[in-house]
């Protein structure tokens, strides 16, 4: 092989694979593939698959798997299948199938005409099971689920053979056919592989291949009442599809001997399973069995709640798919698990939006300001750049009038040192507008709360610059009172206060680490009029506040924004601290 992985990437100019400032090093998976290509192990082919279970929504951990499965195939000019592991009709729904397809497409990947389902192979898998029975390598067992667990033993104790292990081939074939015909109740019979009840790997102790489930399948309806387990269906599905490299997360490493055993026992085409470390993200849980109760018990508004690590939640929050791919690329492909700080994800989102998000002005906690020496009936249209990072995005007009709103936090009646915003007698700059000076403060007579400021402006400072060259330390954003639009703004924070919510004592509930302040809703915000009619999903930088996205809850009468990420760059501070240490 003359070309390296990096050279291939650059030659083809992949639009789906994210780029970073530095070229990522060749990882151990690519090293395996390079060697397989060198030895012509699979005839020069690279064919991977992404095999989600349609029992929930994809999360950012799946995004990393998607980037690996599709990205590696693309790097080598290969193929990647989308295959749904739909072997458990109790938990699976068509809703999840469609959501998964939407998420994969949203990330920028395409499986072409290679959309497959484990249920496509139910008949073939059944025939494979029959073959193993005929070879004396599978049997029907009547033990109850509790008895099967008891007979299996433990890590330190050997298992013991099922009393049904030595049934004749003829009896096993008859019972298995009757299982398929629906003669038996759930839990009364299972089909098990006959391997070794003393094997050190518990998964090799006569694992279950088929179980009885009387439930309607989302694709096959009531045709089947026996369903293959993941371990039996997965490898054989890989074989049927001609997969070369079956890339799995690290928890499936212990499953690999069983994966290989089934393929060898059946004497069929044998793909290669390779495991990589799954993504673990701080202040987040990335397991469906953890995420599901958050939805079902009402801790969040749904699978697409912007606090959720689901791709639908991240999309609703305003995270660009390019930033998520960049994040997955930056975390790399490792052989051991580690906890990635969520600030890296926020950094990637911030870096992406900084280049593409239009700048606008929004006041989240308004304080009324009257400019006494500005004509009451005058309105000016001031020029404002849409994105200083990209001059090609042009400029817009923003209205300026006698009454404006500024952020309440941008005024202090008795400011401390190093407070450079507005205060009595102090002059500040209004972004894109004028210099103003506070001359009077109006308070609520009952509460003493500041409710209005009176200021004067310098007419010669239009555009925010004084002709005499004087400078001020503070620059404030603002909106015109009569022109601004009402908006609701939802400020999201980490869903969990604990960096590793999964790290709980036995018997403790991980939900105890939920952040009670993960959502703050502001209902009296004002935004500049250029945002009228902004489409759901549109992303903006609110000057000095962060990046925000229009939520689907918006109506013609009221805009709703979700904060995607703040302007605070925690990851950059971490990097700087590491560099200086």
C-alpha positions in Angstrom: 0.0 0.0 0.0 1.6 3.3 -1.1 -1.1 5.6 0.2 -1.6 6.3 3.8 -5.0 6.9 5.4 -4.3 10.6 5.5 -3.4 10.7 1.8 -6.6 8.9 0.9 -8.6 11.4 2.9 -6.9 14.4 1.2 -7.1 12.9 -2.3 -10.8 12.3 -2.1 -11.6 15.5 -0.3 -14.3 14.0 1.9 -17.1 16.3 2.7 -18.4 14.1 5.5 -15.2 13.6 7.5 -14.4 16.6 9.8 -11.1 18.4 9.5 -9.2 19.8 12.4 -6.2 22.0 12.8 -3.9 19.0 12.9 -4.1 15.7 11.0 -5.3 13.0 13.4 -2.8 10.1 13.8 -3.4 6.7 12.4 -5.4 4.7 15.0 -5.3 1.0 15.8 -8.4 0.3 13.7 -6.9 1.8 10.6 -3.6 -0.1 11.3 -5.6 -3.3 11.2 -7.3 -2.3 8.0 -4.0 -1.3 6.4 -2.6 -4.7 7.2 -5.7 -6.5 5.9 -5.5 -4.5 2.7 -1.8 -5.3 2.4 -2.4 -9.0 2.8 -5.6 -8.9 0.6 -7.5 -10.6 3.4 -10.9 -9.4 2.1 -10.0 -9.0 -1.5 -9.1 -5.3 -1.0 -12.6 -4.5 0.4 -13.5 -2.4 3.4 -17.2 -2.8 4.4 -18.5 -1.7 7.8 -21.9 -1.3 9.3 -23.7 0.9 11.9 -26.2 -1.4 13.7 -28.4 0.5 16.1 -31.3 -1.0 18.1 -34.5 0.8 17.3 -35.5 1.0 20.9 -34.7 4.7 21.6 -33.2 7.8 20.1 -29.5 8.1 19.2 -27.2 10.0 21.5 -23.8 11.6 21.0 -22.1 8.3 21.9 -23.8 6.8 18.9 -22.5 9.8 16.9 -19.0 8.7 17.6 -19.8 5.2 16.4 -21.4 6.6 13.3 -18.4 8.7 12.5 -16.1 5.7 13.0 -18.2 3.2 11.0 -19.1 5.5 8.1 -15.9 7.6 8.3 -13.4 4.6 8.1 -15.4 3.1 5.2 -15.3 6.4 3.4 -11.6 6.9 4.0 -10.8 3.6 2.2 -13.4 4.0 -0.6 -15.5 1.3 1.0 -19.1 0.9 2.0 -21.1 1.2 5.3 -24.5 -0.3 5.9 -27.2 1.0 8.1 -28.6 -2.1 9.8 -31.3 -2.1 12.5 -30.8 -4.8 15.2 -34.6 -5.3 15.6 -34.6 -8.6 17.5 -36.7 -7.5 20.5 -40.2 -6.5 19.5 -41.2 -5.5 23.0 -39.0 -2.3 23.0 -38.7 -1.5 19.3 -40.9 1.0 17.4 -41.0 2.4 13.9 -40.8 5.9 15.4 -37.2 5.1 16.5 -36.3 3.7 13.1 -37.3 7.0 11.4 -35.6 9.1 14.1 -32.3 7.1 13.7 -32.3 7.6 9.9 -33.0 11.3 10.4 -30.1 11.6 12.8 -27.6 9.7 10.6 -28.5 11.9 7.6 -28.3 15.0 9.8 -24.7 14.1 10.7 -23.9 14.1 7.0 -23.7 10.4 6.2 -25.5 8.4 3.6 -26.0 4.6 3.4 -27.3 4.6 -0.1 -29.4 1.6 -0.9 -27.9 -0.4 2.0 -30.6 -0.1 4.6 -31.0 -3.5 6.3 -32.7 -5.0 9.3 -31.9 -8.1 11.3 -35.5 -9.0 10.7 -34.6 -9.3 7.0 -32.7 -12.4 7.9 -35.1 -14.1 10.4 -35.7 -17.0 8.0 -32.0 -17.4 7.3 -31.1 -17.1 11.0 -33.7 -19.8 11.8 -32.0 -22.1 9.2 -28.6 -21.4 10.8 -30.1 -22.4 14.2 -31.4 -25.6 12.6 -27.9 -26.3 11.2 -26.4 -26.0 14.6 -29.0 -28.3 16.1 -28.2 -30.9 13.4 -24.5 -30.6 14.2 -25.2 -31.3 17.8 -24.2 -27.8 18.8 -27.5 -26.4 20.0 -30.4 -27.7 22.1 -33.8 -26.7 23.5 -33.7 -26.0 27.2 -36.7 -26.1 29.5 -35.0 -24.4 32.5 -36.7 -21.2 33.7 -34.7 -17.9 33.4 -33.9 -18.0 37.1 -32.7 -21.6 36.8 -30.6 -20.8 33.8 -28.8 -18.0 35.7 -28.3 -20.4 38.6 -26.9 -23.2 36.4 -24.5 -20.7 34.7 -22.4 -20.2 37.8 -20.2 -17.2 38.5 -16.8 -15.9 37.6 -15.3 -18.0 40.4 -17.7 -21.0 40.2 -18.1 -23.3 37.2 -21.5 -23.7 35.6 -23.3 -27.0 35.4 -25.0 -28.7 32.5 -28.7 -28.3 31.9 -30.6 -31.5 32.4 -31.9 -31.0 28.9 -28.4 -30.5 27.3 -28.2 -34.1 25.9 -31.5 -34.2 24.2 -31.4 -36.0 20.8 -31.1 -34.0 17.6 -34.5 -35.2 16.6 -36.1 -34.1 19.8 -34.4 -30.7 19.6 -35.5 -30.2 16.0 -39.1 -31.1 16.9 -39.2 -28.8 19.9 -37.6 -25.9 18.1 -40.1 -26.2 15.3 -42.9 -26.2 17.8 -41.4 -23.1 19.5 -41.7 -21.4 16.1 -45.3 -22.6 15.7 -46.3 -20.9 18.9 -47.1 -24.0 21.0 -45.3 -22.8 24.1 -45.6 -19.9 26.5 -42.9 -17.3 27.0 -40.1 -18.4 29.3 -40.9 -22.1 28.9 -38.3 -23.0 26.3 -35.2 -21.4 24.8 -32.7 -22.6 22.2 -29.1 -22.6 23.6 -25.7 -23.1 22.0 -23.9 -26.2 23.3 -20.4 -24.8 24.1 -18.8 -25.2 27.5 -20.5 -24.7 30.9 -17.0 -24.4 32.5 -15.7 -21.8 30.2 -14.1 -18.8 32.0 -16.1 -16.4 29.9 -19.7 -16.6 31.2 -21.1 -15.7 27.8 -19.7 -19.0 26.4 -21.6 -21.1 28.9 -24.3 -22.3 26.6 -25.7 -18.9 25.7 -29.3 -18.4 24.6 -29.8 -18.2 20.9 -33.6 -17.9 20.6 -36.3 -17.0 23.1 -40.1 -17.0 22.9 -41.7 -13.6 22.7 -45.4 -13.3 21.9 -45.4 -9.7 20.7 -46.1 -7.9 17.4 -42.9 -6.9 15.6 -42.8 -3.5 14.0 -41.9 -5.0 10.6 -42.8 -8.7 10.6 -46.1 -8.3 12.6 -47.1 -11.6 14.2 -45.2 -13.9 11.8 -42.7 -14.8 14.4 -43.0 -15.6 18.1 -39.4 -16.7 18.5 -36.6 -14.1 18.2 -32.8 -14.5 18.0 -30.7 -12.8 20.6 -28.3 -10.1 19.7 -25.2 -12.4 20.0 -26.7 -14.9 17.6 -28.1 -12.4 15.1 -25.2 -10.0 14.9 -22.3 -12.0 13.6 -24.5 -13.9 11.2 -26.0 -10.7 9.8 -22.5 -9.3 9.4 -21.7 -12.5 7.4 -24.8 -12.3 5.2 -24.0 -8.7 4.3 -20.3 -9.4 3.6 -19.0 -7.0 6.3 -15.2 -7.0 6.6 -14.7 -5.1 9.8 -17.4 -5.2 12.5 -16.5 -2.2 14.6 -18.0 -2.3 18.1 -17.7 -0.4 21.4 -15.5 -1.9 24.1 -18.3 -3.6 26.1 -18.6 -6.1 23.2 -15.0 -7.3 23.6 -16.1 -10.1 25.9 -18.7 -11.1 23.2 -16.1 -11.6 20.5 -15.3 -15.3 21.3 -19.0 -16.0 20.9 -19.1 -14.0 17.7 -16.3 -16.1 16.3 -17.7 -19.4 17.7 -21.0 -19.1 15.9 -19.4 -18.2 12.5 -16.8 -21.0 12.8 -19.5 -23.5 13.9 -21.6 -22.6 10.9 -18.6 -22.6 8.6 -19.7 -19.4 6.9 -18.0 -16.2 5.8 -16.2 -14.7 8.8 -15.9 -10.9 9.3 -13.5 -9.5 11.9 -14.9 -7.8 15.1 -12.8 -4.9 16.4 -13.6 -3.0 19.6 -13.0 0.6 20.5 -13.7 2.6 23.6 -17.1 4.1 23.8 -17.6 7.8 24.4 -18.1 8.9 28.0 -19.0 12.5 28.5 -18.9 14.5 31.7 -22.1 15.7 33.4 -24.0 13.3 31.0 -25.3 9.8 30.9 -25.0 7.9 27.6 -27.0 4.7 28.2 -30.6 4.3 26.9 -31.6 2.5 30.1 -30.6 5.7 32.0 -32.0 8.2 29.4 -35.4 6.4 29.1 -36.5 7.0 32.7 -35.6 10.7 32.4 -38.1 10.9 29.6 -40.8 8.6 31.0 -40.7 10.1 34.5 -40.8 13.7 33.3 -37.4 14.9 34.3 -37.1 16.3 30.8 -39.7 17.3 28.2 -38.9 14.4 25.8 -36.1 12.7 23.8 -35.4 16.0 22.0 -35.2 18.1 25.2 -32.2 20.4 24.6 -30.6 19.1 27.9 -30.6 15.6 26.6 -27.4 14.2 24.9 -29.6 12.7 22.1 -28.8 13.9 18.6 -32.4 15.2 18.4 -31.8 17.1 21.6 -28.5 18.6 20.4 -30.1 19.5 17.1 -33.0 21.3 18.9 -30.4 23.1 21.1 -28.7 24.4 18.0 -25.5 22.3 17.8 -24.3 22.1 14.2 -23.6 18.5 12.9 -20.2 19.7 11.7 -19.3 20.6 15.3 -20.4 17.2 16.6 -18.3 15.4 13.9 -15.4 17.6 14.8 -15.8 16.7 18.5 -16.0 13.0 17.7 -12.8 13.3 15.6 -10.9 15.2 18.3 -11.7 12.6 20.9 -10.0 10.0 18.8 -10.2 6.2 18.7 -8.9 4.6 21.9 -8.7 1.1 23.3 -9.6 2.0 26.9 -12.5 4.0 28.3 -12.0 7.6 29.6 -14.2 10.5 30.6 -14.2 13.4 28.1 -14.9 16.8 29.5 -18.1 18.3 28.1 -16.3 21.6 27.7 -14.5 20.1 24.6 -17.9 19.6 23.0 -18.9 23.2 23.9 -15.6 24.4 22.4 -16.2 22.6 19.1 -19.7 24.1 18.9 -18.4 27.5 19.8 -15.7 27.3 17.2 -18.1 26.3 14.4 -20.8 28.8 15.3 -18.3 31.6 15.6 -17.7 31.3 11.9 -21.2 31.0 10.6 -23.7 32.5 13.1 -25.0 36.0 12.4 -24.6 38.5 15.2 -27.7 40.1 16.6 -28.6 42.1 19.7 -30.9 40.7 22.3 -31.6 41.9 25.8 -32.5 39.1 28.2 -33.3 41.1 31.3 -34.4 44.5 30.0 -33.8 47.9 31.8 -35.5 50.9 30.1 -33.3 53.8 29.1 -34.6 57.2 27.9 -32.1 59.4 26.0 -33.4 62.8 27.0 -31.6 64.8 24.3 -32.6 62.5 21.4 -35.6 63.8 19.4 -38.8 61.9 20.4 -40.0 61.3 16.9 -36.7 60.4 15.4 -35.7 56.9 14.2 -32.3 56.1 12.7 -31.2 53.1 10.7 -27.7 52.1 11.8 -25.4 49.8 10.0 -24.3 46.6 11.8 -22.0 43.8 10.5 -23.6 40.4 10.5 -20.4 38.5 11.3 -17.0 40.1 11.7 -15.5 36.7 11.1 -17.0 36.5 7.6 -17.4 39.9 5.9 -19.1 38.2 3.0 -22.2 37.9 5.3 -22.7 41.6 4.8 -24.5 44.1 7.0 -28.0 44.8 8.3 -29.9 47.9 9.4 -30.9 48.2 13.1 -33.3 50.9 14.3 -32.3 53.4 17.0 -34.8 55.6 18.9 -35.1 57.7 22.0 -36.1 54.8 24.3 -34.0 51.7 24.3 -33.4 48.6 26.5 -30.1 47.5 27.9 -29.3 44.6 30.2 -30.1 45.2 33.8 -26.7 43.8 34.8 -25.1 46.5 32.6 -26.0 49.2 35.2 -24.9 49.6 38.8 -25.7 52.5 41.0 -22.7 52.0 43.2 -20.2 50.1 41.0 -17.1 48.4 42.4 -13.6 48.9 40.9 -13.1 47.4 37.4 -16.8 47.7 36.6 -16.7 49.5 33.3 -20.4 49.5 32.3 -23.0 52.1 32.9 -23.3 54.0 36.2 -24.4 57.4 37.3 -22.3 60.1 35.6 -20.4 57.5 33.5 -20.2 57.4 29.8 -20.3 54.1 27.8 -20.6 53.1 24.1 -23.7 51.6 22.6 -22.7 49.0 20.1 -23.1 50.4 16.5 -24.8 53.5 17.9 -23.6 56.4 20.2 -21.9 57.3 23.4 -24.3 57.8 26.2 -23.9 59.2 29.8 -26.2 58.3 32.7 -27.7 61.5 34.2 -30.6 60.2 36.4 -31.9 57.0 37.9 -35.6 56.3 38.5 -36.6 53.8 41.2 -39.8 52.1 42.3 -40.9 54.1 45.3 -42.1 50.9 47.1 -39.3 48.5 46.5 -36.4 50.8 45.6 -35.7 48.8 42.5 -34.2 50.7 39.5 -36.9 50.8 36.8 -35.6 53.4 34.4 -32.4 55.4 33.5 -32.2 58.8 31.9 -29.2 59.4 29.7 -27.8 61.9 27.2 -26.1 61.0 24.0 -23.2 62.6 22.0 -24.6 63.2 18.4 -21.1 63.3 17.1 -20.4 59.7 18.2 -22.6 58.0 15.6 -21.3 54.5 14.9 -19.9 54.2 18.4 -16.8 56.3 18.0 -16.2 59.8 19.3 -14.6 62.3 16.8 -12.3 63.8 19.5 -10.7 60.4 20.1 -11.9 59.9 23.6 -12.3 56.4 24.7 -14.6 54.5 27.1 -14.1 51.2 28.7 -17.6 49.8 28.4 -19.5 48.8 25.3 -23.2 47.7 25.7 -25.6 45.9 23.5 -29.2 47.3 23.3 -32.4 47.2 21.4 -34.9 49.9 20.4 -37.9 49.7 22.7 -40.6 50.4 20.1 -39.0 48.2 17.4 -37.8 45.2 19.4 -39.7 41.9 19.5 -40.8 40.0 22.5 -39.0 36.7 23.0 -38.7 33.8 25.5 -35.2 32.6 26.1 -34.4 29.2 27.6 -31.0 29.0 29.3 -29.8 25.5 29.5 -27.0 24.1 31.8 -25.5 20.7 32.4 -28.2 18.1 33.1 -26.1 16.7 36.0 -24.1 18.5 38.6 -21.8 15.6 39.1 -19.0 15.1 36.5 -19.6 11.3 36.4 -23.3 10.7 37.2 -22.8 6.9 36.6 -20.3 6.8 39.5 -22.8 6.1 42.3 -22.8 3.8 45.3 -24.6 0.6 45.0 -28.3 1.1 45.6 -28.1 4.8 44.9 -30.1 6.5 42.2 -28.1 8.3 39.5 -31.0 10.8 39.2 -30.0 12.2 42.6 -27.2 14.0 40.7 -29.6 15.9 38.4 -29.0 19.6 38.2 -32.1 21.4 39.6 -31.0 24.5 37.7 -30.5 22.9 34.3 -33.1 25.1 32.8 -33.9 28.8 33.4 -36.7 30.3 31.3 -36.8 34.1 30.7 -40.1 35.4 29.4 -39.6 39.2 29.0 -36.7 39.3 26.7 -36.4 41.7 23.7 -34.6 41.0 20.5 -33.9 43.2 17.5 -36.5 43.3 14.7 -34.3 41.6 12.1 -35.2 38.3 13.8 -38.9 38.6 12.8 -39.9 35.4 11.1 -36.7 33.6 12.0 -37.2 29.9 11.1 -36.9 27.2 13.7 -33.3 25.9 13.8 -31.8 29.2 12.8 -28.7 30.0 14.9 -27.4 33.4 16.1 -24.9 34.9 18.3 -26.5 37.2 20.8 -23.8 39.8 21.4 -22.1 39.3 24.7 -24.5 36.5 25.6 -23.7 33.4 23.7 -25.1 31.4 20.8 -28.8 30.7 20.5 -31.2 28.8 18.3 -34.8 29.4 17.4 -36.9 26.7 19.0 -39.8 24.9 17.2 -42.1 26.3 20.0 -41.9 29.7 18.4 -45.1 31.2 17.0 -45.9 34.2 14.9 -46.5 36.2 18.0 -43.6 35.2 20.1 -40.1 33.9 19.4 -38.5 31.2 21.6 -34.8 30.8 21.7 -32.6 28.0 23.2 -29.1 28.9 24.4 -26.8 26.5 22.5 -23.6 27.5 24.3 -22.3 30.5 26.2 -19.4 32.6 25.1 -17.4 31.4 28.0 -14.7 29.0 26.7 -13.9 26.6 29.5 -12.0 24.2 27.3 -9.6 27.0 26.1 -8.9 27.8 29.7 -8.2 24.1 30.4 -5.8 23.9 27.5 -4.0 27.1 28.6 -3.7 25.8 32.1 -2.3 22.5 30.9 0.2 24.3 28.6 1.4 26.5 31.4 1.7 23.7 34.0 
